[in-house]
Amino acid sequence: MLGTQACLALKEEGYKVILVNSNPATIMTDTSIADKVYMEPLTIEYIAKIIRYERPDAILPGIGGQTGLNIAMQLYKKGVLQECQVELLGTSSESIEKAEDREKFKTLCQKLGEPVLESIIATSIEEGIEAAEKIGYPVVLRPAFTLGGTGGGFADNQEELEEIIKHALKLSPVGQVLVEKSIKGYKEIEYEVIRDKNDTAITVCNMENLDPVGIHTGDSIVVAPSQTLTNKEYQLLRDSALKIIRALKIEGGCNVQFALDPHSFKYYLIEVNPRVSRSSALASKASGYPIARVSAKIAIGMRLDEIMLANTPASFEPALDYVVTKIARFPFDKFTLASNKLSTQMKATGEVMSVGRTLEESLLKAVRSLEIGVCHIQMDKFNSYETEKLMDYIKDGRDDRIYAIAELIRRNTDLGLIYNITQIDMFFLEKIKNIVKTEKTLKENVGDIETLKQVKKLGFSDKYIAKIWNKTEEEIYLLRKKENIKPVYKMIDTCSSEFESYVPYFYSTYEEENESIVSNKKKIIVLGAGPIRIGQGVEFDYSTVHAIQTIKKAGYEAIIINNNPETVSTDYTTSDKLYFEPLTVEDVMNIIDLEKPEGIISALGGQTAINLAEPLSKLGVKLIGTTVDAIEKAENRDSFEKVMKKLKLLQPRGEAVTNIEDGIKVAKEIGYPVLVRPSYVLGGRAMQIVSNQKALEKYLKTAVEINKKQPVLVDKYIVRKRIRSRCSM
């Protein structure tokens, strides 16, 4: 998303843009984004060849994340940039080194009087052991010049340190590992700041991790703006972030991470990313401020006050009158045997973002955006846990810890005990408690319209309400429609409506005034793909963006619904209107009821959008393109088998089953090994080769939900056959 934004911004200013990227799935490598695209490996060898051939005036590495910075530094040190007289735009090589080299960064902070943790650079295992003994355990290891905390971790003793540092030294491109005093339990706060060559610097967005220091910010639940800081703490950290970006002479966006003592005003600088990052994408979508676009224009010499945004110059500091929540999407549904404990090494594959007027509303919208089988801050697996087991479970940061915490609160566990174990701020625990308290109100007032209004305002989903009131989701939707209980849509405009403006970027909430103006133009809605996960990535965003471009060319108003902050489709300039919402039947229908489109396209948003086709069609929504019947034939394993038989095409012997007994019977008839897989899943999720009855029983009981609506296909497993695929249109 950030790279695409930067390419388009440079073209706006009349520059010829040459892009080097090896990812064919991203819209960034589409021929319409840059003037010339090199689909080549991102290594110094290939980049040097391209530079020597193209002879560009300059390169802009900071938009390419850590990979871009690392290659730029290699090109600089090898003399390639000097040889070809190529200027390094944005942040200078000296500034990159000061920010990325742990020792130089520490020296700079000390010079500025900014507090940094006691740390020692180690270039060998022996030096690492010596450093840890001098600092005192526990320590955290941070390899230099790596992405997403790769290779790092916490060590409580020498044995753990030796295990981590051996790997960390190999992964650091400069063979350096920072051994640092651990401050697990401090609040983790981030500031996204931006500066131009005139030394004008502003804070774009500040973010607070719900999880304390110890979990990579890419894995942590993050809220924006910060919720628990006093004004003094906010200004203290803001001043520090601006001081740092000015001292480093960074031109463009920059992410600064802090650790703040929850019991005093004491803080430490954790690190600075002198480039756009995953946090930049989140901050950009959270604030409506196009960080990459502005950074690219700063890099070519423009000042913040010269760059115009939708309604203000880029020098105007954004203001947020809503709450944003980001929750990471993890691959543990694929890697069921992998540890779901979280640490300094990032494990998430993607993330969702949601917007609400309160933290409760924002959090619950994010939870139902994740597509992990939950529609509320409640997970069935924790119902059977003993309280003692739950207390032990929440000691470590985990992908599902928040659901375990909610279950403990349902059991009247003292919030102080939960805080002592997790170090999650009492403010956040109180908000979860408020959700749990409202659950009780919902259970005690079945069918009450005023209660329905109350819980909808707090972010409760129709699906959860239906479960508590023993109704169907459709019945709750129709009840809301009858009682005129519907959301309004508020605008994300960077300035809290301080200035008169109209930015076509919206989120839902249950209030009075609707800010989304419905035009008389014919409209088409395209459903996005939701969070990036194994089996569903940016390739579906590529499809979504191309669909929108085509719809606009055909003269229709093009509308996108999506919840992934990392994508081009959630840049509000891509479509005529963007709704940043969960991709559920409820949330999509609310928008359809408002916009009344000619139809929706669900076939381009991957499995997320495909799964919405049937329920939306039943509610009378017109699908454009692939029909529900065609989707059913392709996605439902039983229906697909019937098509194959009708066409007289060979396929492995198999049957769709809807209960465990039938599954065992079919496997016996076919003969082991068998391949088992559910219908309507993504990227082969929950697909397994099973070699005996015991393993099959375990799979059918634990790995999938099996019923008439969700059959499982049991196939004969064919060994050593070549697979050939062909794409046709």
C-alpha positions in Angstrom: 0.0 0.0 0.0 2.7 2.5 1.0 4.9 1.8 -2.0 2.0 2.2 -4.4 1.0 5.5 -2.8 4.6 6.8 -3.1 4.9 5.8 -6.8 1.6 7.6 -7.7 2.7 10.7 -5.7 6.0 10.9 -7.6 4.2 10.6 -10.9 1.9 13.4 -9.9 4.9 15.7 -9.6 6.1 14.7 -13.1 8.9 12.2 -12.3 9.5 9.1 -14.2 9.2 6.2 -11.7 11.2 3.0 -12.0 10.1 0.3 -9.6 12.0 -2.8 -8.6 9.9 -5.5 -6.8 9.7 -9.3 -7.0 6.1 -9.7 -5.8 3.7 -10.5 -8.7 0.6 -10.5 -6.5 0.7 -6.8 -5.5 -0.9 -3.9 -7.4 2.4 -2.1 -6.9 4.0 -4.2 -9.7 1.1 -3.4 -12.1 2.2 -1.5 -15.2 -0.2 1.4 -14.3 1.6 2.2 -11.0 5.1 3.0 -12.2 6.5 4.0 -15.6 8.7 1.0 -15.7 8.7 -2.2 -13.6 11.6 -4.6 -13.0 10.4 -7.9 -11.6 13.8 -8.8 -10.2 15.2 -10.2 -6.9 15.8 -7.4 -4.3 19.5 -8.1 -3.9 22.4 -5.7 -4.4 23.6 -7.6 -7.5 20.4 -7.1 -9.4 19.7 -3.5 -8.2 23.2 -2.5 -9.1 22.7 -3.8 -12.6 19.4 -1.9 -13.0 21.0 1.4 -11.6 23.9 1.1 -14.0 21.5 0.5 -16.9 18.8 3.1 -16.1 21.1 5.8 -14.6 18.4 7.3 -12.3 18.9 10.7 -10.7 17.9 9.3 -7.3 16.6 6.3 -5.4 14.0 6.4 -2.6 14.6 3.4 -0.3 12.6 4.2 2.8 9.3 3.3 1.2 10.5 -0.3 0.7 10.7 -0.9 4.5 13.7 -2.7 6.0 14.5 -4.5 2.7 14.8 -1.1 0.9 16.9 0.4 3.6 19.3 -2.5 3.8 19.9 -2.6 0.0 20.3 1.2 -0.1 23.0 1.0 2.6 24.8 -1.8 0.7 24.7 0.2 -2.5 26.1 3.2 -0.6 28.9 1.2 1.1 29.9 -0.6 -2.1 30.2 2.7 -3.9 27.5 2.0 -6.5 25.6 5.2 -5.8 28.7 7.3 -6.0 29.8 5.6 -9.2 26.5 6.2 -11.0 26.0 9.7 -9.3 22.7 8.6 -7.8 21.3 10.6 -4.9 19.8 8.9 -1.8 16.4 10.6 -1.2 14.5 10.9 2.0 16.8 9.9 4.8 20.6 10.1 4.4 22.9 7.1 4.8 24.3 8.7 8.0 20.8 9.0 9.5 19.9 5.5 8.6 23.1 4.2 10.3 22.4 6.3 13.4 18.9 4.9 13.7 19.6 1.3 12.7 23.0 0.7 14.3 22.2 0.0 17.9 25.5 1.5 19.3 25.2 4.7 17.3 21.6 5.1 18.2 22.4 4.8 21.8 25.2 7.4 21.6 22.8 9.8 19.8 20.1 9.4 22.5 22.6 10.0 25.3 23.9 13.1 23.5 20.2 14.4 23.3 19.6 13.5 26.9 17.0 10.9 25.9 16.8 7.9 28.2 17.8 4.5 26.6 18.1 1.2 28.3 21.4 -0.2 29.4 22.7 -2.2 26.6 25.8 -3.7 25.0 26.5 -4.7 21.4 27.6 -8.3 21.0 29.2 -9.7 17.9 29.7 -13.2 19.3 28.1 -15.7 21.7 30.9 -15.1 24.2 30.4 -11.3 24.1 26.6 -11.8 24.5 27.1 -13.9 27.6 29.5 -11.4 29.1 27.1 -8.5 28.3 24.1 -10.2 29.9 26.1 -10.9 33.1 27.2 -7.3 33.3 23.6 -5.9 32.7 21.9 -8.6 34.7 19.1 -11.0 33.6 16.4 -10.8 32.2 17.7 -9.3 29.0 16.2 -8.8 25.5 18.2 -9.5 22.4 17.7 -7.3 19.3 19.6 -8.2 16.1 20.6 -5.1 14.0 19.0 -4.5 10.6 16.4 -7.2 10.8 12.6 -7.0 10.1 9.7 -7.7 12.4 12.0 -8.5 15.4 13.4 -11.5 13.5 15.9 -13.4 15.5 15.3 -11.5 18.8 13.8 -12.6 22.1 13.9 -12.5 25.9 16.4 -14.5 27.9 16.0 -15.2 31.6 19.3 -17.1 31.9 22.5 -18.0 30.1 21.0 -21.2 28.5 18.2 -19.2 26.9 20.6 -16.5 25.8 22.9 -18.9 24.1 20.0 -20.5 22.2 18.7 -17.1 20.9 22.0 -15.3 20.2 23.4 -18.0 18.0 20.4 -17.6 15.6 20.3 -13.8 16.0 23.9 -13.3 14.9 23.3 -15.3 11.8 20.2 -13.3 10.9 21.7 -9.8 11.4 23.3 -8.6 8.1 26.0 -6.9 10.1 26.5 -9.6 12.7 25.4 -7.4 15.6 23.0 -8.2 18.4 22.0 -5.7 21.1 21.9 -7.2 24.5 19.5 -4.9 26.4 18.0 -4.8 29.9 14.5 -6.2 29.8 11.6 -3.9 30.8 8.7 -6.3 30.3 5.5 -4.9 31.7 6.1 -1.3 30.7 3.5 0.4 28.5 4.5 0.3 24.8 3.7 3.6 23.0 4.4 4.5 19.4 4.5 7.9 17.6 4.3 8.2 13.9 6.0 11.4 13.0 7.0 13.2 9.8 9.5 15.9 8.9 10.5 18.0 5.9 13.9 19.6 4.9 12.7 22.9 6.5 12.7 21.1 9.9 8.9 21.3 10.1 7.9 18.2 12.0 4.5 16.9 13.2 2.9 13.9 14.9 0.6 12.1 12.5 -0.7 9.6 15.1 0.1 8.1 18.4 -0.7 4.5 19.2 -0.9 2.5 22.4 -0.3 -1.2 22.6 -2.9 -3.0 24.8 -0.2 -5.6 25.6 2.7 -4.3 27.6 6.4 -4.3 26.4 7.5 -7.9 25.6 5.2 -8.6 22.6 6.2 -7.3 19.1 4.0 -4.3 18.2 2.9 -6.1 15.0 1.4 -8.9 17.1 0.0 -6.8 19.9 -3.5 -5.3 20.0 -3.0 -1.6 19.2 -5.4 1.3 19.8 -5.2 4.9 18.4 -5.1 7.4 19.8 -3.5 6.4 23.1 -6.2 5.8 25.7 -4.4 5.7 29.1 -1.8 8.5 28.8 -2.2 11.7 30.8 -1.7 14.9 28.9 1.8 15.3 30.5 2.8 11.8 29.4 1.4 12.4 25.9 3.4 15.7 25.5 6.5 14.2 27.1 6.7 11.4 24.5 5.6 13.6 21.6 8.4 16.1 22.3 10.9 13.2 22.5 9.7 11.7 19.2 10.0 15.1 17.4 13.4 15.8 19.0 14.6 12.4 17.7 13.4 12.9 14.1 15.0 16.3 14.0 18.3 15.0 15.4 18.4 12.2 12.8 17.5 14.7 10.1 14.9 12.2 8.7 13.0 13.6 5.7 9.7 11.8 5.5 7.8 9.4 7.9 9.4 7.8 10.9 8.1 5.5 13.7 9.4 6.0 17.2 8.7 3.4 19.9 8.7 4.1 23.7 8.5 2.1 26.8 6.7 4.0 29.6 6.7 3.1 33.3 3.0 2.7 34.3 3.8 4.0 37.8 5.9 7.1 37.0 6.9 9.5 34.2 10.0 7.4 33.5 10.3 6.3 29.9 12.8 4.7 27.5 13.3 4.9 23.8 13.0 1.4 22.4 13.8 2.1 18.8 13.3 4.3 15.7 12.3 3.0 12.3 13.7 5.7 9.8 11.3 4.5 7.1 7.6 3.7 6.6 6.6 0.5 8.3 3.6 -1.7 9.2 2.8 0.9 11.9 2.9 3.6 9.2 0.2 1.8 7.2 -2.0 1.6 10.4 -1.3 5.2 11.4 -2.1 6.3 7.8 -5.5 4.6 7.7 -6.3 5.4 11.3 -5.8 9.1 10.8 -6.7 9.5 7.1 -3.2 11.1 6.6 -1.4 9.6 3.5 2.1 9.1 5.1 3.8 7.4 2.1 2.4 10.0 -0.3 3.6 12.9 1.8 7.0 11.2 2.5 7.6 10.7 -1.3 6.9 14.4 -1.9 9.1 15.5 1.0 11.9 13.3 -0.5 11.8 15.3 -3.8 12.2 18.6 -1.8 8.6 19.7 -1.1 7.7 21.2 2.2 4.8 20.0 4.4 2.9 23.3 3.9 3.2 22.9 0.1 1.6 19.5 0.1 -2.2 19.6 0.0 -4.3 16.8 1.5 -8.1 16.5 1.2 -8.9 19.5 3.3 -5.7 20.8 4.9 -2.0 21.2 4.1 0.2 18.3 5.3 1.6 20.5 8.0 -1.7 20.3 9.9 -1.5 17.8 12.7 -4.3 15.2 12.4 -7.0 15.0 15.1 -9.0 11.8 15.9 -12.5 12.0 17.3 -12.9 8.2 17.3 -11.1 5.1 18.5 -9.2 2.8 16.2 -8.3 -0.8 17.2 -5.9 -3.1 15.3 -5.8 -6.8 16.0 -3.3 -9.1 14.3 -4.3 -12.2 12.3 -2.2 -15.3 13.2 -1.5 -18.5 11.3 -2.1 -20.9 14.2 -5.3 -22.3 12.5 -2.8 -23.6 9.9 0.0 -24.5 12.2 -1.9 -26.2 14.9 1.2 -27.6 16.6 3.1 -24.3 16.7 3.3 -22.4 20.0 0.9 -19.4 20.1 3.0 -17.7 22.7 4.0 -14.2 21.5 7.3 -12.4 22.1 9.6 -9.9 20.3 9.6 -11.9 17.0 6.6 -11.1 15.0 4.3 -14.1 14.2 1.3 -12.4 12.6 0.6 -12.7 8.9 -1.8 -9.7 8.7 -4.2 -7.6 10.7 -7.6 -5.9 10.8 -8.5 -2.4 11.8 -11.8 -1.1 13.0 -13.2 2.3 14.0 -15.8 3.1 16.6 -16.9 6.0 18.9 -15.9 4.0 22.0 -13.1 1.5 22.7 -15.8 -1.2 23.3 -17.4 -0.7 19.9 -14.1 -0.5 18.1 -12.7 -3.6 19.9 -15.8 -5.7 19.1 -15.9 -4.6 15.5 -12.2 -5.7 15.2 -12.9 -9.1 16.8 -15.6 -9.9 14.3 -13.4 -8.7 11.4 -10.8 -11.4 12.1 -12.7 -14.3 10.7 -11.5 -16.8 13.3 -14.9 -18.3 14.1 -15.8 -15.7 16.8 -18.3 -12.8 16.6 -17.7 -11.5 20.1 -15.0 -11.3 22.8 -16.0 -14.9 23.7 -14.3 -18.1 22.6 -15.9 -21.5 23.2 -12.7 -23.3 23.9 -12.2 -21.4 27.2 -15.7 -22.5 28.6 -14.3 -25.8 29.7 -11.1 -24.4 31.3 -10.8 -24.4 35.1 -10.3 -20.9 36.5 -6.9 -21.9 37.7 -5.9 -23.1 34.2 -7.2 -19.8 32.7 -5.1 -17.8 35.2 -2.0 -19.7 34.2 -2.9 -19.3 30.5 -2.9 -15.5 30.5 0.6 -15.3 32.1 2.0 -15.3 28.6 1.1 -13.1 25.7 -0.9 -15.3 23.3 -3.0 -14.7 20.2 -6.2 -15.5 22.0 -5.4 -14.1 25.5 -8.0 -11.4 25.4 -10.8 -14.1 25.1 -9.4 -15.9 28.1 -9.3 -12.6 30.1 -13.0 -12.0 29.2 -13.9 -15.5 30.4 -12.1 -14.8 33.7 -14.1 -11.6 34.1 -17.3 -13.5 33.5 -16.4 -15.7 36.4 -16.0 -12.5 38.6 -12.2 -12.7 38.8 -10.8 -9.6 40.5 -9.3 -7.2 37.9 -6.4 -6.5 40.1 -5.3 -10.2 39.9 -5.6 -10.1 36.1 -3.6 -6.9 36.0 -0.8 -8.4 38.2 -0.5 -11.3 35.9 -0.7 -9.6 32.5 0.3 -5.9 33.2 -2.5 -4.9 30.9 -3.6 -1.5 32.0 -6.7 -1.4 34.3 -8.4 1.0 31.8 -8.5 -1.8 29.1 -9.6 -4.4 31.7 -12.4 -2.1 32.8 -13.6 -1.8 29.2 -13.7 -5.6 28.8 -15.6 -5.8 32.1 -18.1 -3.3 30.7 -18.7 -5.5 27.7 -19.2 -8.6 30.0 -21.5 -6.5 32.2 -23.6 -5.6 29.2 -23.7 -9.3 28.1 -25.6 -9.9 31.4 -28.0 -7.1 30.7 -28.7 -8.6 27.2 -29.4 -12.1 28.8 -31.8 -10.6 31.3 -33.8 -8.6 28.8 -34.6 -10.9 25.9 -36.5 -9.2 23.1 -36.3 -5.7 24.8 -35.9 -3.0 22.1 -34.2 -0.5 24.4 -31.6 -3.2 25.4 -31.1 -3.9 21.8 -30.3 -0.2 21.1 -27.9 -0.2 24.1 -25.9 -3.2 23.0 -25.7 -2.2 19.4 -24.3 1.2 20.5 -21.6 -0.7 22.3 -20.7 -2.8 19.3 -22.4 -6.1 19.9 -23.0 -8.0 16.6 -26.4 -9.3 15.4 -24.9 -12.8 15.4 -24.0 -12.7 19.1 -27.4 -11.1 20.1 -29.2 -13.9 18.1 -27.2 -16.5 20.0 -28.2 -15.0 23.4 -31.8 -14.4 22.5 -32.1 -17.9 20.8 -33.0 -16.4 17.4 -31.4 -16.4 14.0 -29.1 -13.6 12.8 -31.6 -12.8 10.1 -34.4 -12.4 12.7 -32.3 -9.8 14.6 -31.5 -8.0 11.4 -35.2 -7.9 10.4 -36.1 -6.8 14.0 -33.6 -3.9 13.8 -35.0 -2.9 10.4 -38.5 -2.9 11.7 -37.6 -0.8 14.7 -35.4 1.5 12.6 -32.3 0.6 14.6 -29.6 1.2 12.1 -26.1 2.7 12.1 -25.0 6.0 10.7 -21.7 6.6 9.0 -19.1 9.0 10.2 -16.2 10.4 8.2 -12.5 10.1 8.8 -11.2 13.4 7.6 -7.9 14.1 9.7 -9.3 17.2 11.4 -12.3 16.0 13.5 -14.6 18.1 11.3 -12.9 21.3 12.4 -12.9 22.4 8.7 -15.7 22.1 6.1 -14.8 19.1 4.0 -16.0 15.9 2.5 -13.7 12.9 2.5 -15.3 9.7 1.2 -13.9 7.5 4.0 -16.5 6.1 6.5 -17.1 3.9 9.6 -20.3 2.9 11.2 -21.6 3.7 14.6 -25.0 3.8 16.3 -25.5 7.6 16.7 -27.8 10.2 15.1 -26.1 12.2 12.3 -25.1 10.4 9.1 -22.2 12.0 7.2 -22.2 9.6 4.2 -24.0 11.5 1.4 -25.8 9.0 -0.9 -25.6 10.1 -4.5 -28.2 9.5 -7.3 -25.5 7.8 -9.4 -25.8 4.0 -10.1 -23.5 2.2 -7.7 -21.5 -1.1 -7.5 -20.1 -2.4 -4.2 -16.9 -4.6 -4.3 -16.3 -6.7 -1.2 -12.6 -6.7 -0.2 -10.6 -9.7 1.1 -10.1 -8.9 4.8 -6.9 -9.7 6.7 -3.9 -11.2 5.0 -3.4 -14.8 6.1 -1.8 -18.0 4.7 -3.7 -18.7 1.5 -5.2 -15.3 1.2 -2.9 -12.3 0.5 -2.5 -9.2 -1.5 -3.4 -10.9 -4.8 -7.1 -10.4 -3.9 -6.5 -6.8 -3.2 -5.0 -6.6 -6.7 -8.3 -8.0 -8.0 -10.4 -5.6 -5.9 -8.5 -2.5 -7.1 -8.7 -3.5 -10.8 -12.5 -4.1 -10.4 -12.9 -0.7 -8.9 -11.0 0.9 -11.7 -13.1 -0.9 -14.3 -16.4 0.1 -12.5 -15.4 3.7 -12.5 -14.5 3.7 -16.2 -17.9 2.2 -16.9 -19.5 5.3 -15.3 -20.7 3.7 -12.0 -20.0 4.9 -8.5 -17.4 2.4 -7.2 -17.7 1.5 -3.4 -15.3 -0.7 -1.4 -15.9 -2.4 1.9 -12.8 -3.8 3.6 -11.0 -3.8 7.0 -7.3 -4.4 6.2 -5.1 -1.3 6.8 -2.2 -2.8 4.8 -4.0 -2.7 1.4 -4.3 -0.3 -1.6 -8.1 -0.9 -1.6 -8.4 0.8 1.8 -6.7 4.0 0.5 -9.7 6.3 0.2 -8.4 7.7 -3.1 -8.8 4.3 -4.8 -12.6 4.2 -4.9 -15.4 6.8 -5.0 -16.3 5.7 -1.4 -14.6 3.5 1.2 -16.4 1.9 4.1 -13.8 0.6 6.7 -16.0 -2.1 8.1 -16.1 -5.8 9.1 -16.9 -8.2 6.2 -19.9 -9.8 7.8 -23.5 -10.2 6.6 -24.7 -7.6 9.1 -22.1 -4.9 8.4 -22.3 -5.3 4.6 -26.2 -5.3 4.6 -26.2 -2.1 6.7 -24.2 -0.4 3.9 -26.3 -2.0 1.1 -29.5 -0.7 2.9 -28.0 2.8 2.8 -26.4 2.9 -0.6 -28.9 0.7 -2.5 -26.4 -0.4 -5.2 -27.2 -2.0 -8.5 -25.3 -5.0 -7.2 -22.3 -6.3 -5.4 -19.2 -8.2 -6.6 -18.2 -11.0 -4.2 -16.1 -13.2 -6.5 -12.9 -11.1 -6.3 -12.4 -10.8 -2.6 -11.1 -14.4 -2.0 -12.8 -16.8 0.4 -13.9 -13.9 2.7 -16.2 -12.4 0.0 -17.2 -15.8 -1.5 -18.6 -16.9 1.9 -20.8 -13.9 2.0 -22.4 -14.6 -1.4 -25.1 -17.0 -0.3 -26.4 -15.3 2.8 -26.5 -11.9 1.0 -28.3 -13.4 -1.9 -30.9 -14.9 0.4 -31.6 -11.4 1.7 -32.3 -10.2 -1.8 -28.9 -8.7 -2.7 -28.1 -8.9 -6.4 -24.7 -10.5 -7.1 -22.8 -9.4 -10.2 -20.6 -11.9 -12.0 -20.3 -15.4 -10.6 -23.7 -16.6 -9.2 -24.4 -18.3 -5.9 -25.2 -21.5 -7.8 -21.9 -21.5 -9.6 -20.0 -20.7 -6.3 -21.8 -23.6 -4.7 -20.8 -26.0 -7.4 -17.1 -25.0 -7.2 -16.8 -24.6 -3.4 -19.1 -27.4 -1.9 -17.1 -30.6 -2.3 -20.2 -32.7 -2.7 -21.7 -30.5 -5.4 -18.3 -30.4 -7.2 -18.2 -34.2 -7.2 -21.6 -34.3 -8.9 -20.4 -31.9 -11.6 -17.3 -34.1 -12.2 -19.5 -37.2 -12.6 -21.8 -35.4 -15.0 -18.8 -34.3 -17.1 -17.4 -37.8 -16.8 -14.1 -36.5 -15.5 -12.0 -38.8 -13.3 -11.3 -37.8 -9.7 -10.3 -39.8 -6.5 -13.1 -41.8 -5.0 -14.7 -39.8 -2.1 -17.8 -38.7 -0.3 -19.0 -35.7 1.6 -20.0 -36.5 5.2 -21.9 -34.6 7.8 -21.2 -36.6 10.9 -18.3 -38.6 12.5 -20.0 -42.0 12.1 -20.4 -41.5 8.3 -16.8 -40.3 8.0 -15.5 -43.5 9.6 -17.7 -45.7 7.4 -16.7 -44.0 4.2 -13.0 -44.1 5.1 -13.3 -47.9 5.7 -15.0 -48.4 2.3 -12.4 -46.3 0.4 -9.4 -47.6 2.3 -6.7 -45.6 4.1 -4.8 -43.3 3.7 -7.6 -40.8 3.0 -7.5 -37.0 2.4 -9.9 -35.1 4.6 -10.9 -31.5 3.9 -13.9 -29.2 4.7 -15.9 -27.2 2.2 -15.6 -23.4 1.8 -12.1 -23.1 3.2 -9.1 -21.0 2.3 -5.7 -22.3 1.0 -6.2 -25.9 2.1 -6.9 -24.9 5.7 -7.7 -28.0 7.9 -6.8 -30.4 5.0 -5.0 -33.5 6.3 -3.8 -36.9 5.1 -5.1 -39.5 7.6 -3.7 -43.0 7.8 -6.0 -44.7 10.4 -9.4 -44.6 12.1 -8.0 -43.2 15.4 -6.4 -40.2 13.6 -9.6 -39.7 11.6 -11.8 -39.6 14.7 -9.5 -37.1 16.3 -9.6 -34.9 13.1 -13.4 -35.0 12.9 -13.8 -34.2 16.6 -11.2 -31.4 16.9 -10.0 -29.9 13.6 -13.3 -28.9 11.9 -16.9 -28.1 12.6 -18.9 -30.8 10.9 -22.6 -30.6 10.2 -25.1 -30.5 7.3 -24.1 -26.9 6.4 -20.4 -27.7 6.6 -19.7 -31.2 5.2 -16.3 -32.7 5.1 -15.0 -34.5 2.1 -13.3 -37.9 2.6 -11.2 -38.7 -0.5 -8.9 -41.6 -1.4 -5.4 -40.2 -1.1 -3.5 -40.7 -4.4 0.3 -41.0 -4.0 2.9 -39.6 -6.4 0.7 -38.1 -9.1 1.8 -35.0 -11.0 -0.5 -32.0 -10.6 -1.0 -29.7 -13.6 -3.0 -26.5 -13.5 -4.4 -24.3 -16.3 -5.9 -20.8 -16.0 -8.7 -19.9 -18.4 -11.2 -17.1 -18.8 
